[in-house]
């Protein structure tokens, strides 16, 4: 239930992104490297979605190792994703 709620929030947020917003530069200082960076928002958004994929892959690996059937993860097995 929490995952579905968060996915809906992410969908609403992503739907509201404009081209000009995605072209905007954001400045931050990395806590890890102590360096200041100024990427465009589209790069941060791409990282956000790529990183989710990474962690979801970790989770499915752990569930598989624990013997849990987590269902299909391929988009072609999820018509609600493709048709929605």
N, C-alpha and C positions, 0 to 999 in steps of 0.2 A: 504493500500500500504506500509506503514511504517513497519507494523508487518511482512508482507511477505519479505520485504528487510532484516529486522533484523533476521528473521528465516533463510534466506539463508546465511547470514554472520555466524550465529551460526553453521549451518550445515557444512560450509567450515572449520570453526575453529575446530569443533569436529572431522571431518574427518582427520584432520592433527595431531591429538594427537597420540603420540606413547606410547607404554608400558613403556619405560624408562622415558618419560616425566611425565606420570601419577604416576610413583613411586617416582618422585623427591619431596623433602621436600621444603616447602615455609615457610619463617618466616615472621610474621607480629605481630604488637602490636595492640590489640583491642582498638579502641577509646572509647568503652563503658566500658570495664573492666580494661583497662590500663595494661593488662597482655600480655606477649609475647607467641605466639603459633607457632608450627612448624608442621602443618598437611601435609600429602602428597597431591599432586595435585588431585588425584582421589577423595579424600574426598571433596575437594572444588568444583570439577566438579559435583559430586552427589548433593551437596547442591545447586549449581546453578540451576540445572534442577528441583529439588524438590521445590525450592523457586518460580520458575516461575509458577509451578502448583498451588501453594498457591495463588499467586496474580491473576492468571487467574480465579480461583474459586471465588475470591472476586469480580472481574469484572462481571462475569456472574450473580452473586447474585444481584449486583446493577442494572444491566440491566433488570433483571427479575422484580425486585421491581419497576422499572420505566415503566414496561409494554412493554419493547423492546424485540422483537423476535430475539435472537442472533443466531438462528439455532442450529443444533446438535453439540454436543461436544464429543460424544462417537467415539472412533476410528473406530468402525464398521460402523459408518455412514459416514465416510470420506475415501472412497476407494482410493483417491489420496495419502493418508498417508500410507495405508497398501500396496498399489501396487507400490509406488514410490521408 
